[in-house]
């Protein structure tokens, strides 16, 4: 009788034993860079096809490098095109961050990016005060409108949208939405150095741990100056230590972060900005904003941005490198 009792109990134990999902690693190209995804799924799914569809949809909507994209058509003066939901969401994020930063975040700086040589067009040979004044006529988010029927109105046809400071982060959010629609509850997406996390790293039984690249890190041998734990948030960084252009004629250095209020392409005292936010798109937008705002304005703004945490590197009056961290950022920092 003992055997008859023991055997069913052992069988029941074996039957109910749950196998932990194994990590799945995905790699590919997207938005002019590469992505690396680690996720956990109990289902046997070919994610690659779905990921490619998401990436294509984002590109078709907001990539200025694709002539047939919605944004390219709008930039070329098509006022009849009804933009898709991706364009609308990116526009709405931009409008919110533009308002909260008092105009320091502005996707209508496309004419300036092109003029300085950071866009699709050849840079202007000379950008003097007169030229800059004429270009600034076509800059200002208050000069554009998303209409209720989905069309875009521009005060001047020459206004050129450039969503590069938010589109990549939002594209990562779209990838995350896709994974969640497929039942994935735990993942980390890294795309061009920007991060989106959900759940935990099940294999290590901890939150996702990611590094913040050092300002003086070599491109071929990257190093990290800080490490943070993330869960259900996005993280994006912006910096001018690699993204700049030297005018071959004048020798002047232009950085890729532009001041939408002055048209300037000269670096503020902030050398890099890393931002944690509820979504990667929002983190992306604020990281760019802080680069233009400078340290003191950024610190003041952060006091009124609940849910936004920042790690800012800057140069002080003695030209020495310093770091500012919000209290929330310090809480997620990993003590080495």
N, C-alpha and C positions, 0 to 999 in steps of 0.2 A: 504493500500500500504506500510506503514511503516514496518509492520510485514513481508511482503514478501521480503523486502530488508534486514532486520536485521537477519533473520533466516539463510540464506545462508552464511552470513559473519561469524556468530558464528560457523556454521558447518565447514567452511573452516579453521578457527582458530584451532578447535579441531583436525581436520584431519592432519594439518601440524605440530602440536606440537610434538617435537622430544623427546623421552624418553632417558635420559642419560644412557649409558651402566653401568651395575652394576659390582662391583669388583668380580673376581673369584679367589679363593684361592686353590692352589694345593700343596700337600706335598708328599714326597716319599723318597726313598733311592737311592743314586747314588754315585759311585766312593768311596766307603768306608765311606760315611757320609750321611747326609740328605740334602734335598733341600726344600725350601719354595718359592713359586711363587705367586705373585699377578699380575693379568692382567685384562684388560678390553676388552671384545669382544661382538659385537652385534650379533654374530652367536652362535647358540647352538651346540657346538663342544665338543666331548669327547677327551680331550687333552691327557689323561693318556696313551693311547696306543701308540700314536706318540712319547711321551716323552720316554717311555720305549724303543722304537726302536732306538731312537737317542743315549740313554745311552748305549745300547747293542753294537751299532756300534763303539762308542768310545772305550769301553772296549775291543772289539774284535781287535781293531787296536793297541792301545798303553798301555794296562794294562799288567804290568809284573807279575801280580798275576794270570793271566789266561794262562795256558800252551799252548793253541792253538791260542793265539793272534799273530798278525803279529810281534810285538816287541819281544815276547818270542821266536818265530822261528828264527828271526834274531840273537838274543842273543845266541841261541843254535847252531849257525853256518850255518844256511840255507842261502846260498848266491843266491839261485834261486828264492826265493819268491818275487813276485811283490807286493810291499806295496800299500795300498789303499790311497785315497785322504786325509784322516784324518792324516795318518802317514806323508805324504808328507808335508802338511801344518805345522804340528808340527815341523818337521825337518827344514823347511824353517824359521819359527819364531826363532827357536833355533840358526840357523846359523847367522841370523841378530843380535840377542842379543849377541851372542858369540863374534861377530866381534866388536860391539860397546862397549862392556865391556872389551875388550882386553883379553878375555879368562876366565873372572871370572864367566861367566855363561857357563856351559859345561855339556850336558846330557850324556857324556861318563864317568861320575864319578861313574857309577854303581858298578864297582869292589870295589871302596872305600866305598860306602854306605853299601855294603854287609859285607865288612871287619870290619866296625865299628858297625855293628849290626842294621842298619836302613833299610835294604833291606829284601829280602826273605831268605837269607842264614844265618847260625849261625855266629856270630862274631868271628874273629880270637882271640886266647887267648893272643897273644902278637904282638903288632905293633911297632917294633923298626925301626930305620932308614934304615936298610937293607931291611926289609919287605916292607916299604913304597916306597923305590926306585924301587923295583920289581913291585909293584902295579902301580906306576906312568907310567910305560912303556905302560900300557893299557888305559891311560887317555889322551885325546886331541882330540878336534873336527876336527882338521886338519887331523886326521888319519882315518876319515870315509868320505864316499861320497855317495850321492844319484845320481844314474846313470839315464841317459835319458830314459832307458827302465823300470824304476821303481824298480830296484833291489838296494840293499845296498852293498857297498864294505867296508871292514874293513882291516886296515893294519895288525892287529893281530886278530885271531879268538876269543881271550879272551876278546876283547872289549865288554863292556856290557852297552847297552843304558838304561838310566833311565830318562824318560820324566816327572817324578812326579812334577817337579817344573814349568811345563807349561801345562801339559795335562789336569789337572782339570779345569784350567781357559779356555783352548780351548774348553773343553767339555761344559762349560757354554755358550760359544759363539755359539756352535752348537745347543744348546737348544734354544737360542735366534733366530737363523736363522729359526729353525722349527716354532716357534711361529709367526714370521713375514711371513713365507710362508702360514700360515693359516689366514692371514689378521690382526693379532694383532699389533697394533701400539703403545700401552702403556703397559709396563710391568716392573716388578722388579723381578729378579731372585737372590735368595740367596742360595748358595750351599757351605756348609762347611766354612762359613764366608766370602766367596768371592761373589762379586756383579756384576751384569750386568743390566743396565737400558736402557729403551727406552721410549721416550715421557715423560708423566707426570703422577702423581697421580691425576686422574680426580676427584675422590671423594673429595679431599682436594684442588683441583685447584692450585696445586703447583708442583715443581719438587720433585723428590723422595728424602727423607731424611733418611740417614743411619748413624749409629754410628761406631766409631772406638774403639775397645776394649782396656781397660787399661792393661798395662803390668802386673800389680799385681792383675788382676781380677781373682777371684776364678772360677774354672770350673763349679761348681754347682750354682754359683751366680754371673753371669757375669755383669761387670759394664763398662761404656764407658767414655772415657776421652775427646772425641771430636765428633762433629756431622757435617756432610757435606751434601750439596745438589748436586744431580747428575742428569744428563740428557744425554742420548745417549753415555754413557761411561761405562767402566768397572773399578772395584776397587778390589784389592787383597792385602792381608797382609801376612807377614812372620815374625816369631819370634821364639826365642829359649827358651822362658821362660817356655814352657811346653815340647817342643820336645828335650829331651836330654836323655842320658843313662849314668848311673854310673857303671863303671867296678867293679864287686863284688870282684875281686881279688886285684886290685890296688887302688880302690876308686877314680880313675880318672874320671872326667866328660867329656863326648863327646857330642857336640851339633850336631843337624842334618844338619846344614848348613856347607858344606864343601868348603874348598878353593881348586879349581881345579888346581891351579898353584903350590901349596906346598903339597897338600894331607892332610893338617891339618884339624882337627875337633874341633878346639878351637874357642871360641867366639870372634868376633871382638868387637869394642866399641859400635856398633849398636845393640840394644836389640830388636827392632822391626822395620819393614818397611811397610808402607801402601802406595800403588801406585795407581794413577788414570791414565788410558790410554784409547785410542780409543777402545780397545778390552780387554776382561778379560784375554785372553791368554798372551798378551804382558804385562799387569799389573802384572800377576803372575810371569812371567820370571824376570822382573826387581825387584820385591820385594825380590826375592831370591838373585839376584845379589848384591843388596845393602847390604844385610846381610853379604856377603863375602867380599865386597869391603871395608867396614868401612866408617866412616863419611867423611873424607876429600876427598877420591877418589870418593865417591858418589856425593858429592857437585860439584866436578869438572865435572863429567860426566853429571850431570843434566843440566849444562849450555849449553850443546850441544844436548839435547834431547827435541826438540819441541813437545808439545802434551803430555809429560810425567810429572806428578806432584807427589810430594812425601811428606810424613809426617814421619819423622824418629825420633825414641826415641833412646837415647844413654847415656852412662855414661861418665862424664867428668874426668879430672885428679884427682879430689877429690872424685871420685866414686859416684857422685851425678847424679840423673836422669835429663836429659835435652831433649829438643825437637827442631828439625829443621824442618821448613816448607818452601817449595818453595812459591814464590809469587802467583802462580796460585792456589796452594792448599789453601792459605789464603783467596782467593777470593770466594771460594765455602764453606768455613767454616761457620757454623751457629752460630751466636752470641747468647749465652744463656742469 
